[in-house]
């Protein structure tokens, strides 16, 4: 049973180009790098605020970024600007949503 799961995972990775050694186009790599920087910066900001509470902390900045990026893409005006600042997003909503 285990070998079937390994085979299935390898097939998915191979078909996506990960194991085949194919590189993403430069545009996609740049967009992915911007999204990674944004997510990391947001995660560090979030952790700085949450770490002050006593006790253990488990948080997924990537999940929070993904969840908040969706409504940001539909926001306009001051709301859009504030969400962009808090999430450290770079680029247009179309670029960010396409990358994530």
N, CA, C and O atoms as a Tinker XYZ file with bonds, in Angstrom:
   400  protein
     1  N      0.829000   -1.193000    0.000000    73     2
     2  CA     0.000000    0.000000    0.000000    64     1     3
     3  C      0.872000    1.254000    0.000000    63     2     4     5
     4  O      0.612000    2.213000   -0.726000    81     3
     5  N      1.918000    1.220000    0.838000    73     3     6
     6  CA     2.806000    2.381000    0.931000    64     5     7
     7  C      3.463000    2.695000   -0.410000    63     6     8     9
     8  O      3.609000    3.861000   -0.774000    81     7
     9  N      3.860000    1.649000   -1.149000    73     7    10
    10  CA     4.527000    1.873000   -2.427000    64     9    11
    11  C      3.590000    2.538000   -3.437000    63    10    12    13
    12  O      4.044000    3.269000   -4.317000    81    11
    13  N      2.305000    2.291000   -3.312000    73    11    14
    14  CA     1.344000    2.967000   -4.199000    64    13    15
    15  C      1.317000    4.468000   -3.941000    63    14    16    17
    16  O      1.250000    5.263000   -4.879000    81    15
    17  N      1.368000    4.855000   -2.665000    73    15    18
    18  CA     1.360000    6.277000   -2.324000    64    17    19
    19  C      2.639000    6.950000   -2.803000    63    18    20    21
    20  O      2.600000    8.068000   -3.315000    81    19
    21  N      3.760000    6.278000   -2.639000    73    19    22
    22  CA     5.038000    6.831000   -3.107000    64    21    23
    23  C      5.012000    6.989000   -4.616000    63    22    24    25
    24  O      5.443000    8.013000   -5.146000    81    23
    25  N      4.504000    5.972000   -5.311000    73    23    26
    26  CA     4.399000    6.039000   -6.760000    64    25    27
    27  C      3.482000    7.178000   -7.192000    63    26    28    29
    28  O      3.805000    7.918000   -8.122000    81    27
    29  N      2.345000    7.321000   -6.524000    73    27    30
    30  CA     1.394000    8.390000   -6.868000    64    29    31
    31  C      2.013000    9.756000   -6.651000    63    30    32    33
    32  O      1.858000   10.651000   -7.482000    81    31
    33  N      2.715000    9.924000   -5.533000    73    31    34
    34  CA     3.362000   11.215000   -5.256000    64    33    35
    35  C      4.427000   11.516000   -6.296000    63    34    36    37
    36  O      4.525000   12.646000   -6.773000    81    35
    37  N      5.222000   10.521000   -6.651000    73    35    38
    38  CA     6.261000   10.723000   -7.670000    64    37    39
    39  C      5.638000   11.072000   -9.020000    63    38    40    41
    40  O      6.167000   11.910000   -9.750000    81    39
    41  N      4.522000   10.438000   -9.350000    73    39    42
    42  CA     3.850000   10.730000  -10.621000    64    41    43
    43  C      3.351000   12.168000  -10.665000    63    42    44    45
    44  O      3.464000   12.843000  -11.689000    81    43
    45  N      2.801000   12.628000   -9.553000    73    43    46
    46  CA     2.308000   14.014000   -9.493000    64    45    47
    47  C      3.470000   14.977000   -9.634000    63    46    48    49
    48  O      3.393000   15.931000  -10.408000    81    47
    49  N      4.549000   14.740000   -8.895000    73    47    50
    50  CA     5.715000   15.626000   -8.972000    64    49    51
    51  C      6.340000   15.604000  -10.358000    63    50    52    53
    52  O      6.744000   16.648000  -10.870000    81    51
    53  N      6.425000   14.439000  -10.967000    73    51    54
    54  CA     7.001000   14.333000  -12.295000    64    53    55
    55  C      6.163000   15.082000  -13.313000    63    54    56    57
    56  O      6.701000   15.785000  -14.169000    81    55
    57  N      4.843000   14.935000  -13.223000    73    55    58
    58  CA     3.962000   15.602000  -14.182000    64    57    59
    59  C      3.970000   17.114000  -13.977000    63    58    60    61
    60  O      3.700000   17.862000  -14.917000    81    59
    61  N      4.273000   17.572000  -12.768000    73    59    62
    62  CA     4.328000   19.013000  -12.539000    64    61    63
    63  C      5.672000   19.599000  -12.944000    63    62    64    65
    64  O      5.834000   20.819000  -12.959000    81    63
    65  N      6.639000   18.745000  -13.272000    73    63    66
    66  CA     7.936000   19.237000  -13.708000    64    65    67
    67  C      8.957000   19.343000  -12.597000    63    66    68    69
    68  O     10.115000   19.664000  -12.863000    81    67
    69  N      8.565000   19.082000  -11.356000    73    67    70
    70  CA     9.485000   19.226000  -10.228000    64    69    71
    71  C     10.629000   18.230000  -10.332000    63    70    72    73
    72  O     11.794000   18.607000  -10.215000    81    71
    73  N     10.302000   16.954000  -10.553000    73    71    74
    74  CA    11.344000   15.933000  -10.642000    64    73    75
    75  C     11.998000   15.898000  -12.016000    63    74    76    77
    76  O     13.104000   15.375000  -12.156000    81    75
    77  N     11.345000   16.437000  -13.018000    73    75    78
    78  CA    11.893000   16.412000  -14.370000    64    77    79
    79  C     12.955000   17.489000  -14.567000    63    78    80    81
    80  O     13.618000   17.521000  -15.604000    81    79
    81  N     13.121000   18.357000  -13.596000    73    79    82
    82  CA    14.148000   19.381000  -13.683000    64    81    83
    83  C     13.739000   20.606000  -14.485000    63    82    84    85
    84  O     14.580000   21.450000  -14.795000    81    83
    85  N     12.472000   20.712000  -14.822000    73    83    86
    86  CA    12.018000   21.876000  -15.574000    64    85    87
    87  C     11.964000   23.084000  -14.654000    63    86    88    89
    88  O     11.495000   22.995000  -13.519000    81    87
    89  N     12.446000   24.207000  -15.150000    73    87    90
    90  CA    12.405000   25.425000  -14.356000    64    89    91
    91  C     11.198000   26.252000  -14.754000    63    90    92    93
    92  O     10.766000   26.248000  -15.907000    81    91
    93  N     10.669000   26.956000  -13.775000    73    91    94
    94  CA     9.550000   27.853000  -14.045000    64    93    95
    95  C     10.065000   29.042000  -14.851000    63    94    96    97
    96  O     11.235000   29.407000  -14.735000    81    95
    97  N      9.207000   29.645000  -15.661000    73    95    98
    98  CA     9.627000   30.851000  -16.373000    64    97    99
    99  C     10.094000   31.923000  -15.385000    63    98   100   101
   100  O      9.650000   31.950000  -14.237000    81    99
   101  N     10.984000   32.796000  -15.831000    73    99   102
   102  CA    11.563000   33.821000  -14.960000    64   101   103
   103  C     10.473000   34.666000  -14.324000    63   102   104   105
   104  O     10.565000   35.002000  -13.143000    81   103
   105  N      9.442000   35.017000  -15.084000    73   103   106
   106  CA     8.352000   35.827000  -14.547000    64   105   107
   107  C      7.701000   35.136000  -13.358000    63   106   108   109
   108  O      7.432000   35.767000  -12.336000    81   107
   109  N      7.447000   33.835000  -13.493000    73   107   110
   110  CA     6.827000   33.078000  -12.412000    64   109   111
   111  C      7.735000   33.000000  -11.191000    63   110   112   113
   112  O      7.264000   33.095000  -10.058000    81   111
   113  N      9.041000   32.825000  -11.419000    73   111   114
   114  CA     9.982000   32.756000  -10.301000    64   113   115
   115  C     10.043000   34.090000   -9.569000    63   114   116   117
   116  O     10.096000   34.120000   -8.340000    81   115
   117  N     10.037000   35.184000  -10.307000    73   115   118
   118  CA    10.068000   36.509000   -9.677000    64   117   119
   119  C      8.807000   36.752000   -8.863000    63   118   120   121
   120  O      8.873000   37.261000   -7.744000    81   119
   121  N      7.667000   36.392000   -9.419000    73   119   122
   122  CA     6.396000   36.561000   -8.705000    64   121   123
   123  C      6.365000   35.683000   -7.460000    63   122   124   125
   124  O      5.893000   36.112000   -6.408000    81   123
   125  N      6.863000   34.458000   -7.576000    73   123   126
   126  CA     6.898000   33.557000   -6.423000    64   125   127
   127  C      7.843000   34.090000   -5.351000    63   126   128   129
   128  O      7.554000   33.981000   -4.159000    81   127
   129  N      8.970000   34.666000   -5.768000    73   127   130
   130  CA     9.922000   35.238000   -4.797000    64   129   131
   131  C      9.299000   36.427000   -4.073000    63   130   132   133
   132  O      9.488000   36.583000   -2.866000    81   131
   133  N      8.561000   37.266000   -4.796000    73   131   134
   134  CA     7.893000   38.407000   -4.153000    64   133   135
   135  C      6.847000   37.917000   -3.152000    63   134   136   137
   136  O      6.735000   38.457000   -2.051000    81   135
   137  N      6.093000   36.905000   -3.531000    73   135   138
   138  CA     5.077000   36.364000   -2.635000    64   137   139
   139  C      5.718000   35.745000   -1.398000    63   138   140   141
   140  O      5.199000   35.894000   -0.292000    81   139
   141  N      6.831000   35.060000   -1.573000    73   139   142
   142  CA     7.534000   34.460000   -0.430000    64   141   143
   143  C      8.040000   35.547000    0.516000    63   142   144   145
   144  O      7.908000   35.415000    1.733000    81   143
   145  N      8.618000   36.619000   -0.031000    73   143   146
   146  CA     9.083000   37.739000    0.812000    64   145   147
   147  C      7.922000   38.354000    1.573000    63   146   148   149
   148  O      8.037000   38.646000    2.763000    81   147
   149  N      6.813000   38.549000    0.892000    73   147   150
   150  CA     5.628000   39.135000    1.528000    64   149   151
   151  C      5.131000   38.253000    2.666000    63   150   152   153
   152  O      4.863000   38.735000    3.767000    81   151
   153  N      5.010000   36.970000    2.393000    73   151   154
   154  CA     4.510000   36.041000    3.390000    64   153   155
   155  C      5.452000   35.961000    4.592000    63   154   156   157
   156  O      4.997000   35.913000    5.735000    81   155
   157  N      6.756000   35.946000    4.337000    73   155   158
   158  CA     7.732000   35.905000    5.430000    64   157   159
   159  C      7.664000   37.167000    6.289000    63   158   160   161
   160  O      7.688000   37.088000    7.517000    81   159
   161  N      7.581000   38.320000    5.647000    73   159   162
   162  CA     7.509000   39.581000    6.395000    64   161   163
   163  C      6.240000   39.637000    7.238000    63   162   164   165
   164  O      6.280000   40.043000    8.400000    81   163
   165  N      5.113000   39.229000    6.655000    73   163   166
   166  CA     3.865000   39.206000    7.403000    64   165   167
   167  C      3.966000   38.233000    8.578000    63   166   168   169
   168  O      3.541000   38.551000    9.689000    81   167
   169  N      4.526000   37.051000    8.332000    73   167   170
   170  CA     4.675000   36.056000    9.396000    64   169   171
   171  C      5.521000   36.564000   10.551000    63   170   172   173
   172  O      5.194000   36.324000   11.713000    81   171
   173  N      6.602000   37.262000   10.240000    73   171   174
   174  CA     7.451000   37.817000   11.302000    64   173   175
   175  C      6.722000   38.903000   12.089000    63   174   176   177
   176  O      6.813000   38.953000   13.316000    81   175
   177  N      6.003000   39.766000   11.385000    73   175   178
   178  CA     5.210000   40.801000   12.069000    64   177   179
   179  C      4.169000   40.167000   12.991000    63   178   180   181
   180  O      4.007000   40.578000   14.140000    81   179
   181  N      3.475000   39.173000   12.474000    73   179   182
   182  CA     2.438000   38.495000   13.242000    64   181   183
   183  C      3.035000   37.829000   14.474000    63   182   184   185
   184  O      2.486000   37.931000   15.571000    81   183
   185  N      4.145000   37.157000   14.291000    73   183   186
   186  CA     4.784000   36.482000   15.417000    64   185   187
   187  C      5.221000   37.482000   16.491000    63   186   188   189
   188  O      5.072000   37.217000   17.683000    81   187
   189  N      5.756000   38.622000   16.074000    73   187   190
   190  CA     6.180000   39.635000   17.048000    64   189   191
   191  C      5.017000   40.089000   17.926000    63   190   192   193
   192  O      5.194000   40.357000   19.115000    81   191
   193  N      3.845000   40.171000   17.339000    73   191   194
   194  CA     2.671000   40.588000   18.120000    64   193   195
   195  C      2.118000   39.456000   18.987000    63   194   196   197
   196  O      1.722000   39.688000   20.130000    81   195
   197  N      2.089000   38.244000   18.455000    73   195   198
   198  CA     1.477000   37.131000   19.170000    64   197   199
   199  C      2.377000   36.534000   20.247000    63   198   200   201
   200  O      1.883000   35.945000   21.209000    81   199
   201  N      3.670000   36.677000   20.098000    73   199   202
   202  CA     4.597000   36.033000   21.039000    64   201   203
   203  C      4.550000   36.638000   22.429000    63   202   204   205
   204  O      5.052000   36.038000   23.380000    81   203
   205  N      3.961000   37.805000   22.562000    73   203   206
   206  CA     3.896000   38.476000   23.853000    64   205   207
   207  C      2.883000   37.838000   24.792000    63   206   208   209
   208  O      2.933000   38.058000   26.002000    81   207
   209  N      1.972000   37.058000   24.249000    73   207   210
   210  CA     0.986000   36.360000   25.078000    64   209   211
   211  C      1.664000   35.152000   25.723000    63   210   212   213
   212  O      2.451000   34.464000   25.073000    81   211
   213  N      1.366000   34.894000   26.985000    73   211   214
   214  CA     1.986000   33.741000   27.651000    64   213   215
   215  C      1.470000   32.428000   27.080000    63   214   216   217
   216  O      0.354000   32.357000   26.567000    81   215
   217  N      2.289000   31.397000   27.175000    73   215   218
   218  CA     1.881000   30.066000   26.737000    64   217   219
   219  C      2.465000   29.703000   25.388000    63   218   220   221
   220  O      3.231000   30.460000   24.793000    81   219
   221  N      2.086000   28.535000   24.926000    73   219   222
   222  CA     2.571000   28.033000   23.646000    64   221   223
   223  C      1.846000   28.716000   22.500000    63   222   224   225
   224  O      0.737000   29.227000   22.659000    81   223
   225  N      2.489000   28.714000   21.351000    73   223   226
   226  CA     1.926000   29.385000   20.189000    64   225   227
   227  C      2.085000   28.497000   18.962000    63   226   228   229
   228  O      3.186000   28.040000   18.653000    81   227
   229  N      0.991000   28.261000   18.276000    73   227   230
   230  CA     1.022000   27.567000   17.000000    64   229   231
   231  C      0.252000   28.436000   16.022000    63   230   232   233
   232  O     -0.916000   28.753000   16.248000    81   231
   233  N      0.908000   28.821000   14.934000    73   231   234
   234  CA     0.274000   29.695000   13.954000    64   233   235
   235  C      0.827000   29.355000   12.569000    63   234   236   237
   236  O      1.986000   28.960000   12.438000    81   235
   237  N      0.007000   29.506000   11.557000    73   235   238
   238  CA     0.423000   29.248000   10.185000    64   237   239
   239  C      0.297000   30.531000    9.378000    63   238   240   241
   240  O     -0.763000   30.813000    8.819000    81   239
   241  N      1.381000   31.317000    9.313000    73   239   242
   242  CA     1.325000   32.561000    8.552000    64   241   243
   243  C      0.975000   32.340000    7.081000    63   242   244   245
   244  O      0.309000   33.181000    6.476000    81   243
   245  N      1.408000   31.238000    6.503000    73   243   246
   246  CA     1.088000   30.969000    5.099000    64   245   247
   247  C     -0.417000   30.805000    4.913000    63   246   248   249
   248  O     -0.980000   31.317000    3.945000    81   247
   249  N     -1.070000   30.099000    5.828000    73   247   250
   250  CA    -2.523000   29.914000    5.733000    64   249   251
   251  C     -3.254000   31.239000    5.933000    63   250   252   253
   252  O     -4.232000   31.527000    5.243000    81   251
   253  N     -2.776000   32.036000    6.873000    73   251   254
   254  CA    -3.404000   33.327000    7.130000    64   253   255
   255  C     -3.214000   34.250000    5.931000    63   254   256   257
   256  O     -4.141000   34.956000    5.533000    81   255
   257  N     -2.012000   34.243000    5.357000    73   255   258
   258  CA    -1.748000   35.059000    4.170000    64   257   259
   259  C     -2.674000   34.650000    3.037000    63   258   260   261
   260  O     -3.263000   35.502000    2.372000    81   259
   261  N     -2.802000   33.357000    2.820000    73   259   262
   262  CA    -3.681000   32.871000    1.749000    64   261   263
   263  C     -5.129000   33.281000    1.997000    63   262   264   265
   264  O     -5.820000   33.740000    1.087000    81   263
   265  N     -5.576000   33.113000    3.230000    73   263   266
   266  CA    -6.961000   33.455000    3.565000    64   265   267
   267  C     -7.241000   34.948000    3.425000    63   266   268   269
   268  O     -8.327000   35.332000    2.990000    81   267
   269  N     -6.286000   35.786000    3.783000    73   267   270
   270  CA    -6.506000   37.233000    3.718000    64   269   271
   271  C     -6.224000   37.821000    2.334000    63   270   272   273
   272  O     -6.716000   38.903000    2.011000    81   271
   273  N     -5.447000   37.129000    1.526000    73   271   274
   274  CA    -5.160000   37.621000    0.180000    64   273   275
   275  C     -6.395000   37.545000   -0.710000    63   274   276   277
   276  O     -6.575000   38.376000   -1.600000    81   275
   277  N     -7.236000   36.558000   -0.472000    73   275   278
   278  CA    -8.452000   36.427000   -1.289000    64   277   279
   279  C     -9.368000   37.645000   -1.135000    63   278   280   281
   280  O     -9.755000   38.223000   -2.151000    81   279
   281  N     -9.737000   38.066000    0.085000    73   279   282
   282  CA   -10.575000   39.261000    0.182000    64   281   283
   283  C     -9.834000   40.533000   -0.233000    63   282   284   285
   284  O    -10.453000   41.481000   -0.716000    81   283
   285  N     -8.499000   40.558000   -0.046000    73   283   286
   286  CA    -7.723000   41.729000   -0.475000    64   285   287
   287  C     -7.862000   41.940000   -1.978000    63   286   288   289
   288  O     -7.925000   43.078000   -2.443000    81   287
   289  N     -7.911000   40.848000   -2.739000    73   287   290
   290  CA    -7.990000   40.987000   -4.195000    64   289   291
   291  C     -9.289000   41.658000   -4.635000    63   290   292   293
   292  O     -9.357000   42.214000   -5.731000    81   291
   293  N    -10.315000   41.613000   -3.794000    73   291   294
   294  CA   -11.581000   42.261000   -4.126000    64   293   295
   295  C    -11.774000   43.597000   -3.439000    63   294   296   297
   296  O    -12.730000   44.317000   -3.727000    81   295
   297  N    -10.869000   43.931000   -2.530000    73   295   298
   298  CA   -10.990000   45.199000   -1.795000    64   297   299
   299  C    -10.583000   46.364000   -2.687000    63   298   300   301
   300  O     -9.838000   46.196000   -3.653000    81   299
   301  N    -11.078000   47.532000   -2.351000    73   299   302
   302  CA   -10.751000   48.748000   -3.103000    64   301   303
   303  C    -10.468000   49.878000   -2.124000    63   302   304   305
   304  O    -10.860000   49.817000   -0.959000    81   303
   305  N     -9.795000   50.895000   -2.601000    73   303   306
   306  CA    -9.573000   52.109000   -1.823000    64   305   307
   307  C     -8.691000   51.896000   -0.615000    63   306   308   309
   308  O     -7.677000   51.200000   -0.676000    81   307
   309  N     -9.099000   52.513000    0.493000    73   307   310
   310  CA    -8.303000   52.479000    1.712000    64   309   311
   311  C     -8.180000   51.067000    2.289000    63   310   312   313
   312  O     -7.135000   50.703000    2.827000    81   311
   313  N     -9.239000   50.282000    2.178000    73   311   314
   314  CA    -9.191000   48.903000    2.677000    64   313   315
   315  C     -8.128000   48.109000    1.940000    63   314   316   317
   316  O     -7.341000   47.390000    2.556000    81   315
   317  N     -8.107000   48.241000    0.619000    73   315   318
   318  CA    -7.103000   47.536000   -0.197000    64   317   319
   319  C     -5.698000   47.966000    0.201000    63   318   320   321
   320  O     -4.807000   47.128000    0.343000    81   319
   321  N     -5.499000   49.258000    0.379000    73   319   322
   322  CA    -4.171000   49.789000    0.734000    64   321   323
   323  C     -3.721000   49.299000    2.108000    63   322   324   325
   324  O     -2.558000   48.939000    2.290000    81   323
   325  N     -4.635000   49.284000    3.070000    73   323   326
   326  CA    -4.281000   48.828000    4.415000    64   325   327
   327  C     -3.955000   47.334000    4.423000    63   326   328   329
   328  O     -3.003000   46.909000    5.077000    81   327
   329  N     -4.738000   46.544000    3.703000    73   327   330
   330  CA    -4.468000   45.110000    3.648000    64   329   331
   331  C     -3.143000   44.837000    2.943000    63   330   332   333
   332  O     -2.389000   43.958000    3.361000    81   331
   333  N     -2.857000   45.578000    1.884000    73   331   334
   334  CA    -1.587000   45.431000    1.168000    64   333   335
   335  C     -0.423000   45.715000    2.113000    63   334   336   337
   336  O      0.575000   44.995000    2.108000    81   335
   337  N     -0.552000   46.764000    2.923000    73   335   338
   338  CA     0.510000   47.137000    3.858000    64   337   339
   339  C      0.713000   46.062000    4.922000    63   338   340   341
   340  O      1.843000   45.643000    5.174000    81   339
   341  N     -0.358000   45.622000    5.537000    73   339   342
   342  CA    -0.266000   44.624000    6.606000    64   341   343
   343  C      0.287000   43.305000    6.077000    63   342   344   345
   344  O      1.106000   42.670000    6.741000    81   343
   345  N     -0.147000   42.890000    4.902000    73   343   346
   346  CA     0.283000   41.618000    4.334000    64   345   347
   347  C      1.613000   41.725000    3.581000    63   346   348   349
   348  O      2.164000   40.712000    3.149000    81   347
   349  N      2.129000   42.949000    3.422000    73   347   350
   350  CA     3.399000   43.190000    2.715000    64   349   351
   351  C      3.334000   42.707000    1.268000    63   350   352   353
   352  O      4.324000   42.207000    0.735000    81   351
   353  N      2.179000   42.853000    0.636000    73   351   354
   354  CA     1.999000   42.343000   -0.717000    64   353   355
   355  C      2.656000   43.257000   -1.746000    63   354   356   357
   356  O      2.614000   44.482000   -1.630000    81   355
   357  N      3.263000   42.636000   -2.752000    73   355   358
   358  CA     3.893000   43.359000   -3.849000    64   357   359
   359  C      3.198000   42.950000   -5.146000    63   358   360   361
   360  O      2.924000   41.768000   -5.351000    81   359
   361  N      2.917000   43.893000   -6.004000    73   359   362
   362  CA     2.299000   43.588000   -7.272000    64   361   363
   363  C      0.792000   43.794000   -7.228000    63   362   364   365
   364  O      0.219000   44.160000   -6.202000    81   363
   365  N      0.171000   43.548000   -8.376000    73   363   366
   366  CA    -1.262000   43.690000   -8.482000    64   365   367
   367  C     -1.953000   42.456000   -7.912000    63   366   368   369
   368  O     -1.321000   41.424000   -7.685000    81   367
   369  N     -3.240000   42.575000   -7.689000    73   367   370
   370  CA    -3.998000   41.446000   -7.167000    64   369   371
   371  C     -3.934000   40.266000   -8.132000    63   370   372   373
   372  O     -3.816000   39.121000   -7.695000    81   371
   373  N     -4.010000   40.525000   -9.429000    73   371   374
   374  CA    -3.935000   39.441000  -10.415000    64   373   375
   375  C     -2.605000   38.711000  -10.327000    63   374   376   377
   376  O     -2.573000   37.482000  -10.388000    81   375
   377  N     -1.502000   39.447000  -10.185000    73   375   378
   378  CA    -0.188000   38.811000  -10.075000    64   377   379
   379  C     -0.071000   37.976000   -8.819000    63   378   380   381
   380  O      0.436000   36.855000   -8.853000    81   379
   381  N     -0.544000   38.525000   -7.705000    73   379   382
   382  CA    -0.414000   37.818000   -6.427000    64   381   383
   383  C     -1.289000   36.585000   -6.404000    63   382   384   385
   384  O     -0.831000   35.521000   -5.988000    81   383
   385  N     -2.537000   36.692000   -6.839000    73   383   386
   386  CA    -3.460000   35.565000   -6.810000    64   385   387
   387  C     -3.005000   34.472000   -7.781000    63   386   388   389
   388  O     -3.136000   33.289000   -7.470000    81   387
   389  N     -2.482000   34.839000   -8.928000    73   387   390
   390  CA    -2.000000   33.857000   -9.894000    64   389   391
   391  C     -0.821000   33.083000   -9.336000    63   390   392   393
   392  O     -0.683000   31.891000   -9.611000    81   391
   393  N      0.035000   33.737000   -8.556000    73   391   394
   394  CA     1.228000   33.113000   -7.991000    64   393   395
   395  C      0.883000   32.174000   -6.861000    63   394   396   397
   396  O      1.494000   31.114000   -6.725000    81   395
   397  N     -0.091000   32.546000   -6.043000    73   395   398
   398  CA    -0.395000   31.736000   -4.856000    64   397   399
   399  C     -1.247000   30.575000   -5.164000    63   398   400
   400  O     -1.586000   29.803000   -4.267000    81   399
